[in-house]
Amino acid sequence: MEFVFGIVGKDFTLLLTDGNAARSVICYQQEHDKIVPLNKYNALAMSGDPGDVEQFSQFIKANMQLYSMKNDYETSPADTAHFTRRTLATALRRKPYQVLMMIGGYDA
């Protein structure tokens, strides 16, 4: 069983995930880091199919870095959520990603 958990307080955002990378009854790894820092303001916590988790998180991270290099501006959590939601929606019609995620961060 995998989980993604988040807590938001007045001055903080806390993201938690388990460390298992599993498929069916086989556990490939128990120390898999599923929290990906996207930039200095945002992080992405994911669970789901290990291949999709790895591929999708790296895709989102690379696009957030490209955006910040092009525009000289770090994305806010809302901007990151909009881009991620749109990416998942367009992939839904072709080949959907089997991921569950939570985006956490703060505005400067």
Contacts in CASP RR format, 6 or more apart in sequence:
PFRMAT RR
TARGET T0000
AUTHOR 0000-0000-0000
METHOD contacts of the structure
MODEL  1
MEFVFGIVGKDFTLLLTDGNAARSVICYQQEHDKIVPLNKYNALAMSGDP
GDVEQFSQFIKANMQLYSMKNDYETSPADTAHFTRRTLATALRRKPYQVL
MMIGGYDA
1 18 0 8 1.000
2 17 0 8 1.000
2 18 0 8 1.000
2 20 0 8 1.000
2 22 0 8 1.000
2 47 0 8 1.000
2 48 0 8 1.000
2 100 0 8 1.000
3 16 0 8 1.000
3 17 0 8 1.000
3 18 0 8 1.000
3 47 0 8 1.000
4 15 0 8 1.000
4 16 0 8 1.000
4 17 0 8 1.000
4 34 0 8 1.000
4 45 0 8 1.000
4 46 0 8 1.000
4 47 0 8 1.000
4 100 0 8 1.000
4 101 0 8 1.000
4 102 0 8 1.000
5 15 0 8 1.000
5 16 0 8 1.000
5 17 0 8 1.000
5 102 0 8 1.000
6 13 0 8 1.000
6 14 0 8 1.000
6 15 0 8 1.000
6 16 0 8 1.000
6 45 0 8 1.000
6 102 0 8 1.000
6 104 0 8 1.000
7 13 0 8 1.000
7 14 0 8 1.000
7 16 0 8 1.000
8 14 0 8 1.000
8 104 0 8 1.000
13 104 0 8 1.000
13 105 0 8 1.000
13 106 0 8 1.000
15 35 0 8 1.000
15 43 0 8 1.000
15 45 0 8 1.000
15 102 0 8 1.000
15 104 0 8 1.000
16 45 0 8 1.000
17 34 0 8 1.000
17 35 0 8 1.000
17 45 0 8 1.000
17 46 0 8 1.000
17 47 0 8 1.000
18 34 0 8 1.000
18 47 0 8 1.000
19 29 0 8 1.000
19 30 0 8 1.000
19 31 0 8 1.000
19 32 0 8 1.000
19 33 0 8 1.000
19 34 0 8 1.000
20 27 0 8 1.000
20 29 0 8 1.000
20 30 0 8 1.000
20 32 0 8 1.000
21 27 0 8 1.000
21 28 0 8 1.000
21 29 0 8 1.000
21 30 0 8 1.000
21 32 0 8 1.000
21 50 0 8 1.000
22 28 0 8 1.000
22 50 0 8 1.000
23 49 0 8 1.000
23 50 0 8 1.000
28 50 0 8 1.000
32 50 0 8 1.000
34 45 0 8 1.000
34 46 0 8 1.000
34 47 0 8 1.000
34 53 0 8 1.000
35 43 0 8 1.000
35 44 0 8 1.000
35 45 0 8 1.000
35 46 0 8 1.000
36 43 0 8 1.000
36 44 0 8 1.000
36 45 0 8 1.000
36 46 0 8 1.000
36 57 0 8 1.000
36 58 0 8 1.000
36 60 0 8 1.000
36 61 0 8 1.000
37 43 0 8 1.000
37 61 0 8 1.000
38 44 0 8 1.000
38 60 0 8 1.000
38 61 0 8 1.000
38 64 0 8 1.000
38 75 0 8 1.000
38 80 0 8 1.000
39 64 0 8 1.000
39 65 0 8 1.000
39 68 0 8 1.000
39 74 0 8 1.000
39 75 0 8 1.000
40 74 0 8 1.000
41 74 0 8 1.000
41 75 0 8 1.000
41 76 0 8 1.000
41 77 0 8 1.000
41 105 0 8 1.000
41 106 0 8 1.000
41 107 0 8 1.000
41 108 0 8 1.000
42 64 0 8 1.000
42 75 0 8 1.000
42 76 0 8 1.000
42 77 0 8 1.000
42 80 0 8 1.000
42 103 0 8 1.000
42 104 0 8 1.000
42 105 0 8 1.000
43 103 0 8 1.000
43 104 0 8 1.000
43 105 0 8 1.000
44 57 0 8 1.000
44 60 0 8 1.000
44 61 0 8 1.000
44 80 0 8 1.000
44 84 0 8 1.000
44 101 0 8 1.000
44 102 0 8 1.000
44 103 0 8 1.000
44 104 0 8 1.000
45 101 0 8 1.000
45 102 0 8 1.000
45 103 0 8 1.000
45 104 0 8 1.000
46 53 0 8 1.000
46 56 0 8 1.000
46 57 0 8 1.000
46 99 0 8 1.000
46 100 0 8 1.000
46 101 0 8 1.000
46 102 0 8 1.000
47 53 0 8 1.000
47 99 0 8 1.000
47 100 0 8 1.000
47 101 0 8 1.000
48 98 0 8 1.000
48 99 0 8 1.000
48 100 0 8 1.000
49 97 0 8 1.000
49 98 0 8 1.000
49 99 0 8 1.000
52 97 0 8 1.000
52 98 0 8 1.000
52 99 0 8 1.000
53 99 0 8 1.000
55 97 0 8 1.000
56 97 0 8 1.000
56 99 0 8 1.000
59 87 0 8 1.000
60 80 0 8 1.000
60 83 0 8 1.000
60 84 0 8 1.000
60 87 0 8 1.000
63 83 0 8 1.000
63 87 0 8 1.000
64 75 0 8 1.000
64 80 0 8 1.000
64 83 0 8 1.000
67 73 0 8 1.000
67 75 0 8 1.000
67 83 0 8 1.000
68 74 0 8 1.000
68 75 0 8 1.000
74 108 0 8 1.000
75 83 0 8 1.000
76 107 0 8 1.000
77 103 0 8 1.000
77 104 0 8 1.000
77 105 0 8 1.000
77 106 0 8 1.000
77 107 0 8 1.000
80 103 0 8 1.000
81 103 0 8 1.000
84 101 0 8 1.000
84 103 0 8 1.000
88 96 0 8 1.000
88 97 0 8 1.000
91 97 0 8 1.000
END
